[in-house]
């Protein structure tokens, strides 16, 4: 017979709601990951647009100069999109690092509060 599964309590749902309402837990870290992927999708669409524009110019232009200019435009478009990917990645990593620093500071504060809670209170110095 399989062991019984524990029932989900409503404490987890109320804890999540409480975290959302009180800013005790920062939710921006996971949101940054979603924003990163959305921005990366926009950059990839831009790369497809640059390549498509270069191919469109090459196919529609009857002049040989237009066909020769299409290749550098396509290469430049891809290079610009590669630079945008690196820039977007560094931008998002900056924000992830900031929020990880905030999480580490909160953990240090909690550890410090726990240490102070275990020590005996110090008596005030005698007044003269």
Secondary structure, 3 states (H helix, E strand, C coil): CCCCCCCCCHHHHHHHHHHHHHCCCCCHHHHHHHHHHHHHHHHHHHHHHHHHHHHHHHHHCCCHHHHHHHHHHHHHHHHHHHHHHHHHHHHHHHHHHHHHHHHHHHHHHHHHHHHHHHCCCCCCCCCC
